[in-house]
Amino acid sequence: MDRSAPGRSPGIRIPEFRDGNGPAAPAGSPACLAAFIERHAPVLALTGAGCSTASGIPAYRDATGKWNRRQPILYPDFVASATVRRRYWARSFLGWPVMQAARPGPAHHALVELDRRGLLAGLVTQNVDGLHQAAGQPGVLELHGGLQRVLCLDCGAPIDRSVLQDHLLTANPDWAPDVLSINPDGDAELDEAAYPGFRVVACGGCGGRLKPDVVFFGESVPRDRFETIGARLDRAGALLVVGSSLVVGSGYRIVREAQRRGLPIAAATRGRTRADAVLMFNVHADCGETLVEVLAAL
């Protein structure tokens, strides 16, 4: 259960996939999903990492909900430790070019078309890759922020992530360790011996600590984002989960709120979800392929 101080929204947590042993959601088909959208439109879309796998960005978890990567950097550690910040920016330095090169995939484009047809009440994404916006999706609410923006923790000054990358390249012209893998949040897995040689760049205005404008694990999602989501649920006839296992508490919280309001909920995502018990059905397939079929059926 999420617990937080009064006046704050729950932080992002990494819970165990405890719901995986319960009954699975009924299996659906693209035809079922097309009928669901047509019957309940406009629907609010809640998207996750599965939308971006076709763009070359890996998912956080496998089809069983198992975590696919090492423990991520936690917000309190990032703020307090220069060593942790160096680890983060070293990993981001190598992961950012992959994020920059990524292009929207079938799921992103299909959701734009659903919106164009007036079938969406909005789109909330748990992703930080900016691919929905790149596809032309209007009014995207980034639940966890976006990697393309960086802020100074000390003076609040913003800097574009691409500009920061140029500064990092200047500071680390010969630093080129082996990359073990790329993570879904725009960083890379490196050998432990790689980090000491990396030089971190400070804020150009005050010399302060730089942080991507994303919500880290252990950090609270701004309350106004949930208020905006509530307003979008007011306009929605249903909630559609696309490409997410809903294991992270902030995404699952939106499902709980939709359930509290009596909205029907369906999903298009591979494998189990944390919300299987409340789903009308789940289309267990690639979400991009599913949505392309849905568009053809509508």
VOGU-3710 file (C-alpha; in Angstrom, 3 decimals, decimal comma):
1> mdrsapgrsp> 0,000/0,000/0,000  1,192/3,509/-0,807  1,775/5,656/2,272  2,752/9,297/2,143  2,752/12,429/4,246  -0,429/14,556/4,297  -0,637/16,854/1,303  1,664/14,736/-0,846  0,902/12,189/-3,519  2,420/8,715/-3,205
11> giripefrdg> 5,965/8,320/-4,471  6,880/5,887/-7,209  7,554/2,506/-5,666  8,852/-0,832/-6,923  6,453/-3,358/-5,379  6,614/-7,078/-5,840  4,204/-8,412/-8,451  1,968/-9,910/-5,753  -1,185/-9,963/-7,865  0,368/-12,344/-10,382
21> ngpaapagsp> -0,926/-15,430/-8,537  -4,597/-14,379/-8,648  -7,066/-15,021/-11,460  -6,018/-13,532/-14,774  -8,220/-11,020/-16,540  -10,518/-12,515/-19,184  -8,788/-12,690/-22,557  -10,010/-10,198/-25,137  -9,477/-9,636/-28,838  -8,992/-6,578/-31,027
31> aclaafierh> -12,660/-6,888/-32,009  -13,666/-6,845/-28,329  -11,521/-3,772/-27,762  -12,973/-1,975/-30,775  -16,475/-2,618/-29,436  -15,383/-1,466/-25,966  -14,049/1,822/-27,306  -17,065/2,404/-29,519  -19,477/1,711/-26,655  -17,728/3,820/-24,010
41> apvlaltgag> -16,066/6,602/-26,012  -14,466/8,868/-25,202  -12,037/6,692/-23,213  -9,017/7,846/-21,240  -5,846/6,065/-22,357  -3,176/5,186/-19,783  0,010/4,045/-21,497  3,195/2,324/-20,400  6,509/0,991/-21,645  4,911/-1,563/-23,963
51> cstasgipay> 3,995/1,281/-26,321  7,670/2,011/-26,947  9,217/-1,436/-27,325  8,649/-1,298/-31,098  10,676/1,935/-31,069  13,703/0,121/-29,620  13,151/1,128/-25,998  12,969/-1,923/-23,686  10,202/-2,553/-21,182  10,734/-2,492/-17,416
61> rdatgkwnrr> 9,228/-5,942/-16,853  8,617/-9,201/-18,641  5,200/-10,761/-19,269  5,075/-12,178/-15,719  5,784/-8,804/-14,108  9,397/-9,651/-13,251  11,752/-6,633/-13,102  14,090/-6,732/-16,133  16,871/-4,509/-14,826  18,931/-3,739/-11,762
71> qpilypdfva> 17,510/-1,633/-8,939  17,109/1,950/-10,215  18,614/5,017/-8,594  16,352/6,346/-5,839  15,469/10,013/-5,451  16,777/10,516/-1,878  20,110/8,970/-2,873  20,358/11,126/-6,009  19,775/14,336/-4,046  22,164/13,473/-1,215
81> satvrrrywa> 25,106/11,811/-2,946  27,511/13,199/-5,555  28,603/9,621/-6,244  25,048/8,574/-7,052  24,568/11,597/-9,319  27,754/10,683/-11,177  26,450/7,150/-11,663  23,156/8,485/-12,998  24,648/10,987/-15,442  27,261/8,489/-16,639
91> rsflgwpvmq> 24,493/6,037/-17,476  22,312/8,743/-18,998  25,224/10,026/-21,097  25,309/6,695/-22,922  21,572/6,019/-22,909  20,395/9,411/-24,166  21,504/8,912/-27,810  19,284/5,812/-27,959  16,303/7,836/-26,720  17,057/10,602/-29,227
101> aarpgpahha> 17,179/8,133/-32,090  13,878/6,448/-31,153  10,863/7,175/-33,346  7,159/6,666/-32,601  5,829/3,191/-33,274  2,449/1,725/-34,250  0,916/2,195/-30,794  1,778/5,904/-30,709  0,392/6,539/-34,181  -2,764/4,492/-33,543
111> lveldrrgll> -3,533/6,486/-30,391  -3,156/9,731/-32,368  -5,711/8,414/-34,850  -8,111/7,378/-32,070  -7,888/10,911/-30,736  -8,444/12,381/-34,213  -11,644/10,353/-34,453  -12,865/11,800/-31,141  -12,617/8,494/-29,279  -10,178/9,586/-26,531
121> aglvtqnvdg> -10,845/11,741/-23,482  -7,097/12,319/-23,201  -3,883/10,362/-22,802  -1,820/9,838/-19,658  1,560/8,201/-20,099  3,894/6,655/-17,563  6,657/6,864/-20,175  9,352/9,548/-20,118  10,531/9,140/-23,721  8,400/11,854/-25,385
131> lhqaagqpgv> 7,316/9,540/-28,215  3,593/10,291/-27,885  4,335/13,972/-28,444  6,666/13,128/-31,337  3,791/11,211/-32,960  1,587/14,302/-32,716  -0,565/13,278/-29,746  -2,259/16,408/-28,353  -2,480/17,178/-24,647  -0,258/14,359/-23,362
141> lelhgglqrv> -0,057/14,268/-19,567  3,339/12,891/-18,549  2,677/11,246/-15,192  6,383/10,818/-14,487  7,751/13,799/-16,449  10,015/13,802/-19,501  13,705/13,094/-20,077  14,056/15,876/-22,623  13,993/18,468/-19,831  16,582/18,980/-17,063
151> lcldcgapid> 16,258/21,233/-14,011  18,726/22,568/-11,462  17,768/21,325/-8,005  19,318/24,423/-6,428  18,158/27,393/-8,527  15,418/25,802/-10,656  16,980/26,833/-13,979  15,962/24,607/-16,917  18,252/23,174/-19,571  17,397/21,154/-22,647
161> rsvlqdhllt> 18,697/17,591/-22,390  20,296/17,768/-25,834  22,218/20,883/-24,814  23,364/19,143/-21,639  24,536/16,199/-23,740  26,830/18,560/-25,665  28,278/19,811/-22,364  28,796/16,238/-21,175  30,562/15,354/-24,423  32,908/18,308/-23,947
171> anpdwapdvl> 33,649/17,255/-20,371  34,169/13,573/-21,276  35,723/13,474/-24,773  37,507/10,132/-24,337  35,154/8,337/-21,922  33,719/5,315/-23,755  33,073/2,296/-21,502  31,323/-0,847/-22,671  27,522/-0,614/-22,503  25,968/-3,777/-21,066
181> sinpdgdael> 22,365/-2,839/-21,914  20,002/0,108/-22,367  17,172/0,738/-19,921  13,640/2,024/-20,638  14,219/5,267/-18,753  17,072/6,420/-20,956  20,150/5,187/-19,145  22,629/2,370/-19,646  23,902/-0,529/-17,576  27,666/-0,229/-17,081
191> deaaypgfrv> 30,380/-2,182/-15,347  31,148/-0,823/-11,886  34,696/0,068/-12,937  33,388/2,587/-15,505  31,964/5,252/-13,204  35,025/6,844/-11,542  36,322/8,251/-14,833  33,165/10,200/-15,658  32,902/13,972/-15,089  29,530/15,446/-14,113
201> vacggcggrl> 28,401/18,833/-15,448  26,926/21,362/-12,991  24,313/24,080/-13,541  25,790/26,854/-15,685  24,047/29,511/-13,624  24,711/28,564/-10,014  26,971/25,498/-10,132  24,179/23,436/-8,590  22,959/19,861/-9,010  21,191/18,917/-12,240
211> kpdvvffges> 18,333/16,399/-12,371  16,174/15,230/-15,276  12,619/16,520/-15,059  11,281/13,071/-14,249  9,856/11,532/-11,100  12,423/9,122/-9,687  11,564/6,017/-7,718  11,043/7,191/-4,159  9,906/10,650/-5,305  6,328/11,948/-5,174
221> vprdrfetig> 4,272/12,616/-8,279  3,058/16,250/-8,157  -0,496/16,355/-6,832  -1,760/18,624/-9,599  -1,133/15,857/-12,132  -3,591/13,599/-10,332  -6,077/16,467/-10,169  -5,804/16,869/-13,939  -6,264/13,130/-14,403  -9,380/13,298/-12,234
231> arldragall> -10,804/15,973/-14,506  -10,096/13,795/-17,530  -11,783/10,821/-15,886  -14,816/13,070/-15,384  -15,095/13,320/-19,183  -14,303/9,667/-19,885  -16,669/6,777/-20,354  -13,975/4,193/-19,602  -10,274/3,675/-18,946  -8,056/1,885/-21,466
241> vvgsslvvgs> -4,643/0,639/-20,284  -2,141/0,266/-23,122  1,217/-1,467/-22,756  1,490/-1,406/-18,962  1,614/-4,045/-16,222  0,474/-1,346/-13,746  2,957/-2,523/-11,152  4,149/0,983/-10,277  1,844/2,517/-7,695  1,207/5,838/-9,432
251> gyrivreaqr> -0,209/4,149/-12,542  -2,215/1,645/-10,519  -3,663/4,538/-8,524  -5,352/5,816/-11,698  -6,968/2,411/-12,233  -8,204/2,396/-8,638  -9,715/5,846/-9,133  -11,450/4,772/-12,334  -12,813/1,730/-10,498  -14,030/3,936/-7,641
261> rglpiaaatr> -15,950/6,025/-10,167  -17,555/2,925/-11,660  -15,825/3,235/-15,031  -15,270/0,072/-17,079  -11,568/-0,762/-17,534  -9,894/-2,791/-20,273  -6,278/-3,370/-21,262  -4,160/-4,133/-24,295  -0,838/-5,385/-22,972  1,283/-8,516/-22,996
271> grtradavlm> 1,034/-10,714/-19,909  -0,409/-10,128/-16,480  -1,211/-6,795/-14,873  -1,556/-5,698/-11,273  -5,182/-4,791/-12,061  -6,298/-8,103/-13,605  -9,004/-8,478/-10,958  -10,812/-5,319/-12,135  -10,292/-5,556/-15,897  -13,217/-6,433/-18,132
281> fnvhadcget> -10,630/-8,091/-20,374  -7,035/-7,855/-21,562  -5,870/-8,302/-25,143  -2,692/-10,326/-24,541  -0,674/-9,215/-27,553  1,607/-6,468/-28,790  -0,337/-3,302/-28,053  0,695/-1,599/-31,302  -0,500/-4,485/-33,445  -3,701/-4,658/-31,397
291> lvevlaal> -4,504/-0,968/-31,845  -3,869/-1,129/-35,591  -6,457/-3,933/-35,786  -8,816/-1,930/-33,593  -8,630/1,034/-35,971  -9,419/-1,235/-38,890  -12,486/-2,576/-37,072  -13,903/0,788/-35,991
//
